[in-house]
Amino acid sequence: MVTYLKKGIDADEVAEADGKVRATVEGILSDIETRGDSAVRELSKKFDNWDPQTFRLSAAH
C-alpha cells in the first residue's frame, strides 16, 4: 500500500498563488518606479535587513 507524505496543490490553487505573486511583484515594481531610491531602500530593509548609507551600482557584471 502506498502512503503519501505530501500531496501537491491542484491547478486552481496554483493559479491563485501565481496571481498573488504576480500582483505582489507588480506592486513592488510600481512602487520603485514611482518613489525610486526611497522605495529601494525600504525594500532592502524589509527583505534583506540591509540599510547601507549609500547604494552603489556599477555597470560591471
All heavy atoms as TSV, in Angstrom:
chain	resi	resn	atom	element	x	y	z
A	1	MET	N	N	0.839	-1.182	0.000
A	1	MET	CA	C	0.000	0.000	0.000
A	1	MET	C	C	0.886	1.248	0.000
A	1	MET	O	O	1.877	1.322	0.711
A	1	MET	CB	C	-0.896	-0.008	1.235
A	1	MET	CG	C	-1.826	1.153	1.280
A	1	MET	SD	S	-3.071	0.916	2.542
A	1	MET	CE	C	-2.698	2.282	3.574
A	2	VAL	N	N	0.504	2.241	-0.783
A	2	VAL	CA	C	1.251	3.486	-0.894
A	2	VAL	C	C	0.745	4.469	0.153
A	2	VAL	O	O	-0.457	4.661	0.315
A	2	VAL	CB	C	1.089	4.099	-2.304
A	2	VAL	CG1	C	1.778	5.441	-2.382
A	2	VAL	CG2	C	1.622	3.150	-3.355
A	3	THR	N	N	1.678	5.109	0.860
A	3	THR	CA	C	1.322	6.148	1.817
A	3	THR	C	C	1.948	7.446	1.343
A	3	THR	O	O	3.166	7.534	1.188
A	3	THR	CB	C	1.850	5.813	3.225
A	3	THR	OG1	O	1.321	4.554	3.614
A	3	THR	CG2	C	1.457	6.878	4.218
A	4	TYR	N	N	1.095	8.435	1.081
A	4	TYR	CA	C	1.586	9.730	0.632
A	4	TYR	C	C	1.908	10.594	1.841
A	4	TYR	O	O	1.075	10.759	2.731
A	4	TYR	CB	C	0.527	10.443	-0.219
A	4	TYR	CG	C	0.302	9.767	-1.555
A	4	TYR	CD1	C	-0.750	8.883	-1.730
A	4	TYR	CD2	C	1.150	10.018	-2.621
A	4	TYR	CE1	C	-0.950	8.254	-2.951
A	4	TYR	CE2	C	0.959	9.406	-3.838
A	4	TYR	CZ	C	-0.097	8.519	-3.996
A	4	TYR	OH	O	-0.290	7.914	-5.195
A	5	LEU	N	N	3.108	11.127	1.881
A	5	LEU	CA	C	3.506	12.020	2.958
A	5	LEU	C	C	3.086	13.457	2.672
A	5	LEU	O	O	2.820	14.228	3.577
A	5	LEU	CB	C	5.019	11.965	3.169
A	5	LEU	CG	C	5.571	10.594	3.561
A	5	LEU	CD1	C	7.093	10.669	3.646
A	5	LEU	CD2	C	4.971	10.117	4.864
A	6	LYS	N	N	3.045	13.779	1.396
A	6	LYS	CA	C	2.700	15.137	0.995
A	6	LYS	C	C	2.101	15.098	-0.402
A	6	LYS	O	O	2.569	14.362	-1.265
A	6	LYS	CB	C	3.970	15.999	1.003
A	6	LYS	CG	C	3.757	17.443	0.727
A	6	LYS	CD	C	5.072	18.211	0.864
A	6	LYS	CE	C	4.859	19.663	0.581
A	6	LYS	NZ	N	6.104	20.422	0.699
A	7	LYS	N	N	1.067	15.870	-0.616
A	7	LYS	CA	C	0.446	15.947	-1.934
A	7	LYS	C	C	0.576	17.366	-2.467
A	7	LYS	O	O	0.579	18.323	-1.701
A	7	LYS	CB	C	-1.035	15.578	-1.848
A	7	LYS	CG	C	-1.259	14.138	-1.470
A	7	LYS	CD	C	-2.725	13.811	-1.461
A	7	LYS	CE	C	-2.921	12.355	-1.084
A	7	LYS	NZ	N	-4.324	11.966	-1.104
A	8	GLY	N	N	0.664	17.491	-3.776
A	8	GLY	CA	C	0.737	18.801	-4.411
A	8	GLY	C	C	-0.623	19.481	-4.377
A	8	GLY	O	O	-1.643	18.872	-4.078
A	9	ILE	N	N	-0.612	20.756	-4.702
A	9	ILE	CA	C	-1.874	21.503	-4.740
A	9	ILE	C	C	-2.473	21.389	-6.136
A	9	ILE	O	O	-1.765	21.142	-7.116
A	9	ILE	CB	C	-1.672	22.977	-4.325
A	9	ILE	CG1	C	-0.687	23.690	-5.234
A	9	ILE	CG2	C	-1.230	23.067	-2.874
A	9	ILE	CD1	C	-0.516	25.170	-4.932
A	10	ASP	N	N	-3.777	21.578	-6.234
A	10	ASP	CA	C	-4.426	21.434	-7.536
A	10	ASP	C	C	-4.197	22.674	-8.398
A	10	ASP	O	O	-3.697	23.697	-7.944
A	10	ASP	CB	C	-5.914	21.109	-7.397
A	10	ASP	CG	C	-6.730	22.216	-6.765
A	10	ASP	OD1	O	-6.372	23.394	-6.913
A	10	ASP	OD2	O	-7.763	21.900	-6.139
A	11	ALA	N	N	-4.575	22.567	-9.654
A	11	ALA	CA	C	-4.299	23.621	-10.640
A	11	ALA	C	C	-4.937	24.958	-10.263
A	11	ALA	O	O	-4.350	26.014	-10.506
A	11	ALA	CB	C	-4.768	23.179	-12.024
A	12	ASP	N	N	-6.124	24.933	-9.679
A	12	ASP	CA	C	-6.773	26.184	-9.273
A	12	ASP	C	C	-5.981	26.901	-8.186
A	12	ASP	O	O	-5.844	28.124	-8.198
A	12	ASP	CB	C	-8.204	25.922	-8.781
A	12	ASP	CG	C	-9.144	25.509	-9.900
A	12	ASP	OD1	O	-8.848	25.832	-11.069
A	12	ASP	OD2	O	-10.171	24.866	-9.593
A	13	GLU	N	N	-5.452	26.140	-7.250
A	13	GLU	CA	C	-4.648	26.731	-6.176
A	13	GLU	C	C	-3.326	27.282	-6.708
A	13	GLU	O	O	-2.852	28.323	-6.261
A	13	GLU	CB	C	-4.393	25.713	-5.069
A	13	GLU	CG	C	-5.633	25.357	-4.278
A	13	GLU	CD	C	-5.404	24.231	-3.301
A	13	GLU	OE1	O	-4.875	23.178	-3.715
A	13	GLU	OE2	O	-5.753	24.408	-2.118
A	14	VAL	N	N	-2.753	26.575	-7.666
A	14	VAL	CA	C	-1.517	27.051	-8.306
A	14	VAL	C	C	-1.783	28.374	-9.012
A	14	VAL	O	O	-1.022	29.337	-8.871
A	14	VAL	CB	C	-0.958	26.002	-9.301
A	14	VAL	CG1	C	0.163	26.595	-10.138
A	14	VAL	CG2	C	-0.478	24.764	-8.573
A	15	ALA	N	N	-2.864	28.445	-9.755
A	15	ALA	CA	C	-3.203	29.671	-10.485
A	15	ALA	C	C	-3.451	30.822	-9.515
A	15	ALA	O	O	-3.023	31.956	-9.765
A	15	ALA	CB	C	-4.431	29.442	-11.365
A	16	GLU	N	N	-4.124	30.548	-8.412
A	16	GLU	CA	C	-4.385	31.597	-7.416
A	16	GLU	C	C	-3.082	32.094	-6.790
A	16	GLU	O	O	-2.872	33.301	-6.654
A	16	GLU	CB	C	-5.311	31.067	-6.325
A	16	GLU	CG	C	-5.673	32.111	-5.290
A	16	GLU	CD	C	-6.601	31.567	-4.209
A	16	GLU	OE1	O	-7.212	30.511	-4.399
A	16	GLU	OE2	O	-6.695	32.226	-3.159
A	17	ALA	N	N	-2.198	31.165	-6.438
A	17	ALA	CA	C	-0.903	31.545	-5.853
A	17	ALA	C	C	-0.079	32.348	-6.855
A	17	ALA	O	O	0.545	33.353	-6.489
A	17	ALA	CB	C	-0.141	30.304	-5.401
A	18	ASP	N	N	-0.078	31.921	-8.117
A	18	ASP	CA	C	0.652	32.652	-9.158
A	18	ASP	C	C	0.123	34.071	-9.308
A	18	ASP	O	O	0.887	35.020	-9.479
A	18	ASP	CB	C	0.563	31.930	-10.506
A	18	ASP	CG	C	1.412	30.672	-10.571
A	18	ASP	OD1	O	2.234	30.450	-9.652
A	18	ASP	OD2	O	1.247	29.905	-11.544
A	19	GLY	N	N	-1.191	34.226	-9.246
A	19	GLY	CA	C	-1.794	35.548	-9.342
A	19	GLY	C	C	-1.386	36.456	-8.193
A	19	GLY	O	O	-1.119	37.642	-8.385
A	20	LYS	N	N	-1.306	35.893	-6.990
A	20	LYS	CA	C	-0.883	36.684	-5.828
A	20	LYS	C	C	0.573	37.117	-5.964
A	20	LYS	O	O	0.914	38.261	-5.652
A	20	LYS	CB	C	-1.068	35.878	-4.542
A	20	LYS	CG	C	-2.509	35.705	-4.141
A	20	LYS	CD	C	-2.637	34.881	-2.872
A	20	LYS	CE	C	-4.084	34.662	-2.490
A	20	LYS	NZ	N	-4.212	33.826	-1.280
A	21	VAL	N	N	1.419	36.202	-6.437
A	21	VAL	CA	C	2.830	36.544	-6.633
A	21	VAL	C	C	2.957	37.637	-7.688
A	21	VAL	O	O	3.683	38.618	-7.506
A	21	VAL	CB	C	3.656	35.299	-7.035
A	21	VAL	CG1	C	5.054	35.690	-7.489
A	21	VAL	CG2	C	3.723	34.313	-5.887
A	22	ARG	N	N	2.236	37.494	-8.785
A	22	ARG	CA	C	2.279	38.500	-9.856
A	22	ARG	C	C	1.858	39.873	-9.336
A	22	ARG	O	O	2.508	40.881	-9.602
A	22	ARG	CB	C	1.386	38.092	-11.019
A	22	ARG	CG	C	1.352	39.120	-12.147
A	22	ARG	CD	C	0.443	38.694	-13.285
A	22	ARG	NE	N	0.850	37.445	-13.863
A	22	ARG	CZ	C	1.756	37.323	-14.842
A	22	ARG	NH1	N	2.330	38.402	-15.329
A	22	ARG	NH2	N	2.063	36.148	-15.319
A	23	ALA	N	N	0.777	39.912	-8.568
A	23	ALA	CA	C	0.282	41.181	-8.023
A	23	ALA	C	C	1.307	41.805	-7.074
A	23	ALA	O	O	1.527	43.020	-7.096
A	23	ALA	CB	C	-1.044	40.966	-7.304
A	24	THR	N	N	1.949	40.978	-6.260
A	24	THR	CA	C	2.965	41.482	-5.329
A	24	THR	C	C	4.143	42.079	-6.085
A	24	THR	O	O	4.593	43.192	-5.785
A	24	THR	CB	C	3.449	40.354	-4.398
A	24	THR	OG1	O	2.335	39.875	-3.641
A	24	THR	CG2	C	4.542	40.833	-3.468
A	25	VAL	N	N	4.643	41.365	-7.079
A	25	VAL	CA	C	5.794	41.843	-7.859
A	25	VAL	C	C	5.439	43.108	-8.630
A	25	VAL	O	O	6.225	44.068	-8.656
A	25	VAL	CB	C	6.314	40.739	-8.807
A	25	VAL	CG1	C	7.370	41.282	-9.757
A	25	VAL	CG2	C	6.875	39.574	-8.001
A	26	GLU	N	N	4.253	43.142	-9.226
A	26	GLU	CA	C	3.836	44.336	-9.955
A	26	GLU	C	C	3.740	45.537	-9.018
A	26	GLU	O	O	4.125	46.649	-9.376
A	26	GLU	CB	C	2.498	44.099	-10.654
A	26	GLU	CG	C	2.611	43.202	-11.864
A	26	GLU	CD	C	1.264	42.848	-12.482
A	26	GLU	OE1	O	0.208	43.122	-11.866
A	26	GLU	OE2	O	1.274	42.277	-13.592
A	27	GLY	N	N	3.248	45.318	-7.803
A	27	GLY	CA	C	3.172	46.392	-6.818
A	27	GLY	C	C	4.542	46.907	-6.423
A	27	GLY	O	O	4.761	48.124	-6.310
A	28	ILE	N	N	5.478	45.988	-6.221
A	28	ILE	CA	C	6.850	46.371	-5.861
A	28	ILE	C	C	7.480	47.181	-6.992
A	28	ILE	O	O	8.077	48.241	-6.758
A	28	ILE	CB	C	7.697	45.124	-5.534
A	28	ILE	CG1	C	7.251	44.531	-4.199
A	28	ILE	CG2	C	9.188	45.451	-5.516
A	28	ILE	CD1	C	7.852	43.171	-3.897
A	29	LEU	N	N	7.355	46.706	-8.223
A	29	LEU	CA	C	7.946	47.417	-9.359
A	29	LEU	C	C	7.311	48.789	-9.560
A	29	LEU	O	O	8.003	49.768	-9.861
A	29	LEU	CB	C	7.830	46.577	-10.631
A	29	LEU	CG	C	8.650	45.288	-10.645
A	29	LEU	CD1	C	8.348	44.480	-11.893
A	29	LEU	CD2	C	10.129	45.576	-10.513
A	30	SER	N	N	6.020	48.869	-9.377
A	30	SER	CA	C	5.328	50.155	-9.492
A	30	SER	C	C	5.807	51.131	-8.421
A	30	SER	O	O	6.027	52.315	-8.693
A	30	SER	CB	C	3.823	49.937	-9.377
A	30	SER	OG	O	3.149	51.156	-9.400
A	31	ASP	N	N	5.971	50.630	-7.208
A	31	ASP	CA	C	6.453	51.465	-6.103
A	31	ASP	C	C	7.857	51.998	-6.400
A	31	ASP	O	O	8.148	53.173	-6.190
A	31	ASP	CB	C	6.440	50.667	-4.807
A	31	ASP	CG	C	6.669	51.519	-3.571
A	31	ASP	OD1	O	6.272	52.701	-3.565
A	31	ASP	OD2	O	7.226	50.980	-2.589
A	32	ILE	N	N	8.723	51.127	-6.937
A	32	ILE	CA	C	10.087	51.549	-7.282
A	32	ILE	C	C	10.040	52.590	-8.398
A	32	ILE	O	O	10.763	53.584	-8.357
A	32	ILE	CB	C	10.957	50.342	-7.685
A	32	ILE	CG1	C	11.224	49.470	-6.461
A	32	ILE	CG2	C	12.270	50.803	-8.316
A	32	ILE	CD1	C	11.873	48.146	-6.785
A	33	GLU	N	N	9.188	52.373	-9.378
A	33	GLU	CA	C	9.069	53.324	-10.483
A	33	GLU	C	C	8.593	54.688	-9.979
A	33	GLU	O	O	9.063	55.732	-10.423
A	33	GLU	CB	C	8.096	52.784	-11.529
A	33	GLU	CG	C	7.998	53.627	-12.767
A	33	GLU	CD	C	7.108	52.992	-13.825
A	33	GLU	OE1	O	6.224	52.189	-13.480
A	33	GLU	OE2	O	7.306	53.331	-15.008
A	34	THR	N	N	7.667	54.675	-9.036
A	34	THR	CA	C	7.085	55.915	-8.515
A	34	THR	C	C	8.012	56.622	-7.532
A	34	THR	O	O	8.224	57.830	-7.627
A	34	THR	CB	C	5.747	55.615	-7.804
A	34	THR	OG1	O	4.877	54.991	-8.734
A	34	THR	CG2	C	5.106	56.880	-7.281
A	35	ARG	N	N	8.564	55.876	-6.577
A	35	ARG	CA	C	9.312	56.504	-5.484
A	35	ARG	C	C	10.821	56.339	-5.582
A	35	ARG	O	O	11.556	56.905	-4.779
A	35	ARG	CB	C	8.831	55.950	-4.142
A	35	ARG	CG	C	7.372	56.277	-3.873
A	35	ARG	CD	C	6.899	55.899	-2.481
A	35	ARG	NE	N	7.317	54.585	-2.036
A	35	ARG	CZ	C	8.109	54.371	-0.974
A	35	ARG	NH1	N	8.568	55.358	-0.267
A	35	ARG	NH2	N	8.425	53.143	-0.636
A	36	GLY	N	N	11.289	55.551	-6.527
A	36	GLY	CA	C	12.720	55.434	-6.782
A	36	GLY	C	C	13.536	54.901	-5.619
A	36	GLY	O	O	13.205	53.882	-5.016
A	37	ASP	N	N	14.614	55.629	-5.318
A	37	ASP	CA	C	15.589	55.178	-4.320
A	37	ASP	C	C	14.986	54.950	-2.935
A	37	ASP	O	O	15.396	54.022	-2.228
A	37	ASP	CB	C	16.740	56.176	-4.195
A	37	ASP	CG	C	17.632	56.190	-5.421
A	37	ASP	OD1	O	17.534	55.257	-6.240
A	37	ASP	OD2	O	18.425	57.139	-5.555
A	38	SER	N	N	14.026	55.741	-2.538
A	38	SER	CA	C	13.451	55.549	-1.203
A	38	SER	C	C	12.708	54.215	-1.136
A	38	SER	O	O	12.748	53.524	-0.109
A	38	SER	CB	C	12.537	56.710	-0.812
A	38	SER	OG	O	11.457	56.829	-1.701
A	39	ALA	N	N	12.075	53.802	-2.220
A	39	ALA	CA	C	11.407	52.500	-2.253
A	39	ALA	C	C	12.433	51.378	-2.202
A	39	ALA	O	O	12.243	50.384	-1.491
A	39	ALA	CB	C	10.540	52.378	-3.500
A	40	VAL	N	N	13.527	51.527	-2.939
A	40	VAL	CA	C	14.590	50.513	-2.931
A	40	VAL	C	C	15.162	50.376	-1.525
A	40	VAL	O	O	15.374	49.263	-1.028
A	40	VAL	CB	C	15.699	50.859	-3.949
A	40	VAL	CG1	C	16.896	49.942	-3.780
A	40	VAL	CG2	C	15.159	50.787	-5.363
A	41	ARG	N	N	15.383	51.478	-0.864
A	41	ARG	CA	C	15.927	51.455	0.500
A	41	ARG	C	C	14.972	50.717	1.451
A	41	ARG	O	O	15.389	49.869	2.231
A	41	ARG	CB	C	16.188	52.875	1.000
A	41	ARG	CG	C	16.750	52.921	2.406
A	41	ARG	CD	C	17.246	54.289	2.777
A	41	ARG	NE	N	18.363	54.712	1.954
A	41	ARG	CZ	C	19.618	54.253	2.073
A	41	ARG	NH1	N	19.898	53.352	2.976
A	41	ARG	NH2	N	20.558	54.705	1.288
A	42	GLU	N	N	13.685	51.032	1.364
A	42	GLU	CA	C	12.704	50.364	2.231
A	42	GLU	C	C	12.644	48.863	1.953
A	42	GLU	O	O	12.561	48.058	2.882
A	42	GLU	CB	C	11.321	50.983	2.037
A	42	GLU	CG	C	11.179	52.341	2.666
A	42	GLU	CD	C	9.819	52.968	2.396
A	42	GLU	OE1	O	8.873	52.233	2.015
A	42	GLU	OE2	O	9.704	54.195	2.561
A	43	LEU	N	N	12.683	48.495	0.675
A	43	LEU	CA	C	12.653	47.079	0.328
A	43	LEU	C	C	13.912	46.360	0.795
A	43	LEU	O	O	13.852	45.205	1.229
A	43	LEU	CB	C	12.475	46.920	-1.180
A	43	LEU	CG	C	11.103	47.327	-1.705
A	43	LEU	CD1	C	11.132	47.496	-3.218
A	43	LEU	CD2	C	10.042	46.331	-1.286
A	44	SER	N	N	15.046	47.032	0.717
A	44	SER	CA	C	16.297	46.456	1.188
A	44	SER	C	C	16.222	46.171	2.686
A	44	SER	O	O	16.631	45.109	3.157
A	44	SER	CB	C	17.458	47.412	0.887
A	44	SER	OG	O	18.655	46.903	1.416
A	45	LYS	N	N	15.668	47.113	3.429
A	45	LYS	CA	C	15.490	46.901	4.877
A	45	LYS	C	C	14.520	45.761	5.140
A	45	LYS	O	O	14.765	44.905	5.987
A	45	LYS	CB	C	14.951	48.170	5.538
A	45	LYS	CG	C	15.935	49.288	5.690
A	45	LYS	CD	C	15.254	50.420	6.444
A	45	LYS	CE	C	15.785	51.765	6.063
A	45	LYS	NZ	N	15.068	52.857	6.732
A	46	LYS	N	N	13.410	45.767	4.419
A	46	LYS	CA	C	12.351	44.785	4.654
A	46	LYS	C	C	12.797	43.358	4.326
A	46	LYS	O	O	12.608	42.447	5.125
A	46	LYS	CB	C	11.128	45.145	3.803
A	46	LYS	CG	C	9.984	44.171	3.921
A	46	LYS	CD	C	8.815	44.622	3.069
A	46	LYS	CE	C	7.659	43.635	3.139
A	46	LYS	NZ	N	6.524	44.091	2.319
A	47	PHE	N	N	13.375	43.173	3.153
A	47	PHE	CA	C	13.684	41.821	2.706
A	47	PHE	C	C	15.070	41.327	3.106
A	47	PHE	O	O	15.264	40.123	3.283
A	47	PHE	CB	C	13.535	41.718	1.183
A	47	PHE	CG	C	12.111	41.840	0.716
A	47	PHE	CD1	C	11.740	42.853	-0.152
A	47	PHE	CD2	C	11.144	40.954	1.137
A	47	PHE	CE1	C	10.430	42.966	-0.596
A	47	PHE	CE2	C	9.827	41.055	0.712
A	47	PHE	CZ	C	9.478	42.068	-0.152
A	48	ASP	N	N	16.030	42.218	3.223
A	48	ASP	CA	C	17.413	41.803	3.478
A	48	ASP	C	C	17.971	42.305	4.800
A	48	ASP	O	O	19.114	41.987	5.130
A	48	ASP	CB	C	18.322	42.289	2.342
A	48	ASP	CG	C	17.932	41.705	1.000
A	48	ASP	OD1	O	17.551	40.526	0.969
A	48	ASP	OD2	O	17.997	42.423	-0.003
A	49	ASN	N	N	17.200	43.136	5.502
A	49	ASN	CA	C	17.694	43.749	6.731
A	49	ASN	C	C	19.045	44.429	6.476
A	49	ASN	O	O	19.981	44.321	7.254
A	49	ASN	CB	C	17.799	42.714	7.853
A	49	ASN	CG	C	17.895	43.352	9.215
A	49	ASN	OD1	O	17.396	44.456	9.434
A	49	ASN	ND2	N	18.536	42.683	10.133
A	50	TRP	N	N	19.122	45.125	5.333
A	50	TRP	CA	C	20.354	45.786	4.912
A	50	TRP	C	C	20.043	47.243	4.634
A	50	TRP	O	O	19.171	47.566	3.835
A	50	TRP	CB	C	20.901	45.098	3.660
A	50	TRP	CG	C	22.269	45.528	3.267
A	50	TRP	CD1	C	23.393	45.519	4.026
A	50	TRP	CD2	C	22.664	46.035	1.987
A	50	TRP	NE1	N	24.459	45.973	3.300
A	50	TRP	CE2	C	24.032	46.299	2.050
A	50	TRP	CE3	C	21.986	46.282	0.801
A	50	TRP	CZ2	C	24.740	46.799	0.975
A	50	TRP	CZ3	C	22.692	46.773	-0.260
A	50	TRP	CH2	C	24.070	47.029	-0.172
A	51	ASP	N	N	20.754	48.130	5.307
A	51	ASP	CA	C	20.488	49.565	5.204
A	51	ASP	C	C	21.799	50.349	5.151
A	51	ASP	O	O	22.168	51.038	6.097
A	51	ASP	CB	C	19.644	50.006	6.403
A	51	ASP	CG	C	19.157	51.434	6.297
A	51	ASP	OD1	O	19.151	51.986	5.185
A	51	ASP	OD2	O	18.788	51.998	7.342
A	52	PRO	N	N	22.521	50.249	4.026
A	52	PRO	CA	C	23.783	50.985	3.926
A	52	PRO	C	C	23.523	52.485	3.779
A	52	PRO	O	O	22.420	52.898	3.426
A	52	PRO	CB	C	24.420	50.425	2.654
A	52	PRO	CG	C	23.257	50.039	1.812
A	52	PRO	CD	C	22.208	49.544	2.784
A	53	GLN	N	N	24.545	53.278	4.047
A	53	GLN	CA	C	24.390	54.724	3.879
A	53	GLN	C	C	24.123	55.088	2.429
A	53	GLN	O	O	23.357	55.997	2.135
A	53	GLN	CB	C	25.621	55.460	4.390
A	53	GLN	CG	C	25.728	55.456	5.890
A	53	GLN	CD	C	26.917	56.287	6.356
A	53	GLN	OE1	O	27.878	56.489	5.624
A	53	GLN	NE2	N	26.836	56.755	7.585
A	54	THR	N	N	24.777	54.390	1.507
A	54	THR	CA	C	24.553	54.633	0.083
A	54	THR	C	C	24.462	53.292	-0.639
A	54	THR	O	O	25.029	52.294	-0.194
A	54	THR	CB	C	25.687	55.450	-0.558
A	54	THR	OG1	O	26.906	54.711	-0.451
A	54	THR	CG2	C	25.847	56.797	0.090
A	55	PHE	N	N	23.751	53.311	-1.752
A	55	PHE	CA	C	23.713	52.162	-2.644
A	55	PHE	C	C	24.558	52.520	-3.842
A	55	PHE	O	O	24.358	53.559	-4.463
A	55	PHE	CB	C	22.272	51.880	-3.104
A	55	PHE	CG	C	21.407	51.273	-2.051
A	55	PHE	CD1	C	20.651	52.075	-1.210
A	55	PHE	CD2	C	21.342	49.903	-1.887
A	55	PHE	CE1	C	19.843	51.517	-0.243
A	55	PHE	CE2	C	20.540	49.336	-0.928
A	55	PHE	CZ	C	19.795	50.134	-0.104
A	56	ARG	N	N	25.508	51.683	-4.171
A	56	ARG	CA	C	26.384	51.968	-5.281
A	56	ARG	C	C	26.196	50.903	-6.360
A	56	ARG	O	O	26.389	49.722	-6.121
A	56	ARG	CB	C	27.838	51.941	-4.800
A	56	ARG	CG	C	28.748	52.822	-5.605
A	56	ARG	CD	C	30.128	52.786	-5.032
A	56	ARG	NE	N	30.278	53.873	-4.074
A	56	ARG	CZ	C	31.427	54.239	-3.569
A	56	ARG	NH1	N	32.522	53.582	-3.888
A	56	ARG	NH2	N	31.504	55.235	-2.723
A	57	LEU	N	N	25.784	51.331	-7.539
A	57	LEU	CA	C	25.589	50.418	-8.653
A	57	LEU	C	C	26.673	50.650	-9.680
A	57	LEU	O	O	27.106	51.768	-9.893
A	57	LEU	CB	C	24.225	50.637	-9.302
A	57	LEU	CG	C	23.025	50.486	-8.381
A	57	LEU	CD1	C	21.736	50.807	-9.137
A	57	LEU	CD2	C	22.960	49.087	-7.818
A	58	SER	N	N	27.082	49.577	-10.322
A	58	SER	CA	C	28.099	49.727	-11.366
A	58	SER	C	C	27.641	48.987	-12.614
A	58	SER	O	O	26.727	48.154	-12.573
A	58	SER	CB	C	29.439	49.157	-10.884
A	58	SER	OG	O	29.362	47.755	-10.801
A	59	ALA	N	N	28.296	49.261	-13.711
A	59	ALA	CA	C	27.968	48.609	-14.981
A	59	ALA	C	C	28.622	47.227	-15.070
A	59	ALA	O	O	28.323	46.460	-15.972
A	59	ALA	CB	C	28.421	49.477	-16.143
A	60	ALA	N	N	29.512	46.908	-14.147
A	60	ALA	CA	C	30.208	45.608	-14.170
A	60	ALA	C	C	29.214	44.475	-13.928
A	60	ALA	O	O	28.289	44.600	-13.145
A	60	ALA	CB	C	31.295	45.588	-13.098
A	61	HIS	N	N	29.450	43.369	-14.629
A	61	HIS	CA	C	28.558	42.204	-14.476
A	61	HIS	C	C	29.211	41.154	-13.657
A	61	HIS	O	O	30.130	40.594	-13.767
A	61	HIS	CB	C	28.148	41.640	-15.826
A	61	HIS	CG	C	27.352	42.635	-16.629
A	61	HIS	ND1	N	26.146	43.134	-16.223
A	61	HIS	CD2	C	27.615	43.242	-17.797
A	61	HIS	CE1	C	25.686	43.971	-17.122
A	61	HIS	NE2	N	26.576	44.044	-18.101
